[in-house]
Amino acid sequence: MKIEYSIKQSTPKFNLEAWLSENEPVINKVHLKKLERLYQHYVELKDEFRDFLNSTERIVDASGIPMSAIDVYNAIEFYKIRIEKLWLIFNLKLYKTYNVNKETQVRYIVMRAFWIDEKGKPFRKFSKNLGAESKVLVKGKIPVSELESVEDYILTLMWDLYYFEYISDDEVGYDEEGNIVIPNE
């Protein structure tokens, strides 16, 4: 199929390098060791995405079937969502919310984090209940050690979910409680 205009003369709407540099992750030094392997995966994924976007060859899927233009578009969106999920892990943002027990009126502190659905929309996915506000707060603040513990817990959940979504089932395992476990390499 031939396109009836010069694509090189039009202004591109998606600049990969600008998009990647605007959102380059800043990894918290506390989590650097834990995320080191995942960061290496991120670098490889970016390179793979660049190669895909810059390819002038006929593009085929994993089964060797030629991809249509809409398939290529969907593949690009798939890469973008996958990279954005990694950004959420590297640039972890926790949001503090409260749940109130209707019977006792006790306020519980809950820390939450977002994930991205298959359409690229963020949604609340991860949460950790810290307990009753009166028992958690010290001088009106959540202790740093408690926040670090929550960050570690949520990062582990995010990391495991990412691998569960993008690595074949034979590379993940399950613990005795049915939780997804990623084997250490």
C-alpha positions as CSV (number, residue, x, y, z in Angstrom):
1,M,0.0,0.0,0.0
2,K,1.2,3.5,-0.9
3,I,0.4,6.6,1.2
4,E,-0.5,9.5,-1.1
5,Y,1.5,12.1,0.8
6,S,5.1,12.5,2.0
7,I,5.2,11.5,5.7
8,K,8.5,13.2,6.1
9,Q,6.9,16.6,5.4
10,S,4.3,16.3,8.1
11,T,5.1,17.2,11.7
12,P,5.3,14.1,13.8
13,K,2.9,14.0,16.7
14,F,5.0,11.5,18.8
15,N,8.6,12.2,19.5
16,L,10.0,9.1,21.2
17,E,13.2,10.7,22.5
18,A,11.4,13.7,23.9
19,W,8.8,11.5,25.6
20,L,11.4,9.2,27.1
21,S,13.6,12.1,28.3
22,E,10.6,14.1,29.8
23,N,9.7,11.0,31.9
24,E,13.2,9.6,32.7
25,P,12.8,7.8,36.0
26,V,14.6,9.0,39.2
27,I,15.1,6.0,41.4
28,N,15.1,6.5,45.1
29,K,18.5,5.5,46.5
30,V,16.8,3.4,49.1
31,H,15.3,1.2,46.4
32,L,18.3,1.3,44.0
33,K,19.6,-2.2,44.7
34,K,16.1,-3.7,44.6
35,L,15.3,-2.1,41.3
36,E,18.6,-2.6,39.6
37,R,17.6,-5.6,37.6
38,L,14.3,-4.0,36.6
39,Y,16.1,-0.8,35.5
40,Q,18.3,-2.9,33.2
41,H,15.1,-4.5,31.8
42,Y,13.7,-0.9,31.3
43,V,16.9,0.1,29.3
44,E,16.5,-3.0,27.1
45,L,12.8,-2.3,26.6
46,K,13.5,1.3,25.5
47,D,16.1,0.1,23.0
48,E,13.7,-2.6,21.7
49,F,11.0,0.1,21.3
50,R,13.4,2.4,19.4
51,D,14.3,-0.4,17.1
52,F,10.7,-1.2,16.5
53,L,9.8,2.4,15.7
54,N,12.8,3.0,13.5
55,S,12.4,-0.3,11.5
56,T,11.8,0.0,7.8
57,E,11.4,-3.8,7.5
58,R,8.1,-5.7,7.1
59,I,6.8,-6.0,10.7
60,V,5.5,-9.4,11.8
61,D,4.1,-10.6,15.2
62,A,5.6,-13.3,17.4
63,S,3.9,-15.9,15.2
64,G,5.4,-14.5,12.0
65,I,2.1,-13.1,10.7
66,P,2.5,-9.7,9.0
67,M,1.0,-6.8,11.0
68,S,-1.5,-4.3,9.6
69,A,-1.2,-0.6,10.3
70,I,-3.7,-0.9,13.1
71,D,-1.7,-3.8,14.6
72,V,1.4,-1.6,14.5
73,Y,-0.4,1.2,16.1
74,N,-1.6,-1.1,18.9
75,A,1.9,-2.5,19.4
76,I,3.2,1.1,19.8
77,E,0.5,1.7,22.5
78,F,1.4,-1.6,24.1
79,Y,5.1,-0.5,24.4
80,K,4.1,2.9,25.8
81,I,1.8,1.4,28.5
82,R,4.5,-1.1,29.5
83,I,7.1,1.7,29.8
84,E,4.6,3.9,31.7
85,K,4.1,1.0,34.2
86,L,7.8,0.9,34.8
87,W,7.8,4.6,35.4
88,L,5.2,4.2,38.0
89,I,7.5,1.6,39.8
90,F,10.6,3.7,39.5
91,N,8.9,7.0,40.5
92,L,6.7,5.5,43.2
93,K,4.1,7.9,44.5
94,L,2.0,6.9,47.5
95,Y,-1.2,8.6,48.4
96,K,-2.5,8.7,51.9
97,T,-6.3,8.2,52.3
98,Y,-8.6,7.3,55.2
99,N,-11.1,4.6,55.6
100,V,-13.6,5.0,58.5
101,N,-15.2,2.1,60.3
102,K,-18.9,2.8,60.1
103,E,-19.6,1.1,63.5
104,T,-16.7,2.5,65.6
105,Q,-16.0,5.7,63.6
106,V,-12.3,4.9,63.9
107,R,-10.2,6.4,61.0
108,Y,-7.7,4.0,59.4
109,I,-4.8,5.3,57.3
110,V,-4.4,3.6,54.0
111,M,-1.5,4.2,51.6
112,R,-2.4,3.7,47.9
113,A,-0.6,3.6,44.5
114,F,-1.8,3.6,40.9
115,W,-1.4,1.2,38.0
116,I,-2.3,1.6,34.4
117,D,-5.0,-0.4,32.6
118,E,-4.8,-1.9,29.1
119,K,-6.2,1.4,27.7
120,G,-3.4,3.5,29.3
121,K,-5.6,5.0,32.0
122,P,-4.3,5.1,35.6
123,F,-6.4,3.5,38.4
124,R,-5.9,2.8,42.1
125,K,-4.6,-0.8,42.3
126,F,-2.3,-1.1,45.3
127,S,-3.0,-0.3,48.9
128,K,-1.7,-1.0,52.4
129,N,-3.7,-0.4,55.5
130,L,-1.4,1.0,58.2
131,G,-3.9,0.8,61.0
132,A,-5.9,3.2,63.2
133,E,-4.8,6.8,62.8
134,S,-4.4,7.2,66.6
135,K,-2.0,4.2,66.7
136,V,0.0,5.0,63.6
137,L,0.8,8.7,63.9
138,V,3.7,9.9,66.0
139,K,3.5,13.7,66.6
140,G,1.0,13.9,63.8
141,K,3.2,12.2,61.2
142,I,3.6,8.7,59.9
143,P,7.1,7.4,61.0
144,V,9.7,7.3,58.3
145,S,10.4,3.6,59.0
146,E,6.7,2.8,58.4
147,L,6.6,4.7,55.1
148,E,9.8,2.9,54.0
149,S,8.1,-0.4,54.8
150,V,5.0,0.5,52.9
151,E,7.1,1.6,49.9
152,D,9.0,-1.7,49.9
153,Y,5.7,-3.6,50.2
154,I,4.0,-1.7,47.3
155,L,7.1,-1.9,45.1
156,T,7.2,-5.6,45.5
157,L,3.6,-5.9,44.5
158,M,4.1,-3.6,41.5
159,W,7.2,-5.4,40.4
160,D,5.5,-8.8,40.7
161,L,2.4,-7.7,38.8
162,Y,4.6,-6.2,36.1
163,Y,6.4,-9.5,35.6
164,F,3.2,-11.5,35.8
165,E,1.7,-9.3,33.0
166,Y,4.7,-9.4,30.7
167,I,6.6,-12.6,31.4
168,S,5.3,-16.0,30.5
169,D,3.7,-18.1,33.2
170,D,6.5,-20.6,33.2
171,E,8.8,-17.9,34.6
172,V,6.7,-17.1,37.6
173,G,5.8,-19.2,40.6
174,Y,3.3,-19.2,43.4
175,D,3.9,-19.3,47.1
176,E,1.8,-21.4,49.6
177,E,-0.8,-18.6,49.9
178,G,-1.3,-18.3,46.1
179,N,0.7,-15.1,45.7
180,I,2.7,-14.5,42.6
181,V,6.4,-15.0,43.2
182,I,9.2,-14.0,40.8
183,P,12.2,-16.4,41.1
184,N,15.5,-14.7,41.9
185,E,18.0,-14.9,39.1
